[in-house]
Amino acid sequence: MKINKDHLYHGAALTQVAEHRTFKAINEMSPGGVRSRCAFRINADIYLYLKYTAIKPRGPAREFIFNFNADSLAELQALQSPPQKIFICLICVKASHICCINYDTFLALIKQRKLRKGADEQSYQIIVTLPAGKQFRVYMNFPDRRNLKIGPDTKVPRDDFPHIIFE
């Protein structure tokens, strides 16, 4: 069987999950009836949505950019019904780190962006930075403006994953 990049990069996150002391099972998900390459159910009640970027971080802030298109958003929304514990793992390949946020944080970022734009968009970019010796910074930029963040950064501890999903 051919190995795809998502097998390699998603595997980095899934291995850490499988090594956790409370891990029991992992299953692929088919949100909305369509098999997903990004969505997984952990144990009975935890849903992970995995995204990766293997591109070198951009700009002076060394930003990792994660794109969520209409298909990604639909998959995430389908996981939400009925309400579940949903986490989004942002795999920063070049930094060899995984930033994990919960779905509510993700929705709050999108809501802030929609308020600034005044409308829904076809896709959204979540930006992650990892300053030396500090926590992850997760944010979105203002619509039609580069390098201008919406609101304060969401800070995520470097060693939060995979423990955060099992709490």
N, C-alpha and C positions, 0 to 999 in steps of 0.2 A: 504494500500500500504506500502510496506517495505521502511524504510528510510535507505539510504546508507550514508556512511561517506561523500561522495562528496556533497550530499544534505545538510548536516550540515555545512560543511566548505565553500562550495560555497555560501550557504545561508548567511553567515556572510558578504561576499562581496556584494552580490546582495541586501541585506537589506540596506546597506549604500548607494548604488546607488539609490535605490527606495526612500530613505529619502531626496535626494538632491532636491533643489527647482526647478531645470529645468528638472527633470525626467518626462518622458511622458509614455514610454512603454518599455517592455522587451519581447524579443522573443527568442526561442531556434534557433540554427543555424544548418544547415546540409551542411557543407562545402564538396564539391565534391559529394553531393548527399547522404552522410551518416550522420545520426543523431549523433550529438556530445554531450557528457556529459559535455564539458568544454567551448564551444563557445556560446556566446549570443550576440544578437543585442540590443543595448540600443537606445531608441528614433529611429530616422531614419538612422543615419549615424555613430554610434559608435559601434565598435565590441570589446568585452571583451573575452579574453581567460584566464580561471581560472585554476591555478595549486595550490596544497596545499602540505605541508608536515606536518604531525602530529608527526614526529619523533623528539626527543630531539636534539637540535643543537650539532654538533660534534666538538671536539678538543678545544684547548685553545682559538681560535678565535670565538668559538660558531657559527659554520657555519650551515646554513640551506641549504640543497641540493635539487635542483629541476631538475628532469630528463626530457628531451625532446627527446623522441624516434622518429623513422621514422614516425609513425602515427601522433604524435603531430605536427611534422614539416610539414607534408602534410596538416593537418587541417589548420594550420596557413597560409600556402601558398595559400590554396583555399580561405581563407577569403580575401586575398589581391587582388583578381581579381573580379571586377575592383578595383582600389586602394581605400582604405577606411581608416578611423581613427581606428587603431587597437592598443589595449593595452593589456598587459599581467599582470595579477594580481597574485602575488606570495604571497600566504597566509601562514604566519608563525604561525601555530596554537599554539605552545608552548610559543610564545612571545605575542600572541594575537594582532598581527599587520599585516597589508597588505601593501606590497611593490608593487607599480604599475610602470611599465616601458612601454614606447611606443615600437612599433614593430621595428622602426628604430634602437633603442638602442639594442634591442635583436639581430637584424641582424648584427650590428656592433660587438657585442661580438663574435658571431659565425664566422664572417669574420676574426677576430683576431686569433681565435683558428685554423681556416683552414690554415691561413698563416703559423702558427707555425708548424702545423702537416704536411702541404704539400698535404693534401687530405681531402675529405669529410669524415665524420664519421657517424656511424649508429645512435648515440645518443650524446647529449651534456648535460653537467651539468652546470646550472647557480647556482652560490653560492651567498647567501645573508647573511650578518651579520648585527647585530643591536647593535652597541656599546652603552653602557649606556649613556643616555643624548645626543646622537648624531644622525645623519642621517643614513639611511640604506647605506650599502656598497654592491654593486652588481659587480660581476666579474666572470671570468673563470680562471681555472688553466692551466698552460702549459701542453701539452700532455705528458703523461708518467712521470710526476713530481708532487709530492704532495707538497702542501704548497708553491707553487711558482706561483704567480699571473701573468696573461698576462696584461700588461699595468696598468694604474692607475684605481682605483675603480671608478665606476659610483656612485655618491652620489644622494640619493633620500630622500627628506624630509619625516619625519614620518607622517605628516598630509597632504600629497599631495593627498591621495585618499579619497573620490572619485572625488574631485574638478578637478583634472588634466584631467579627461576624458571629462569633459563638457566644457573646455576652447577652 
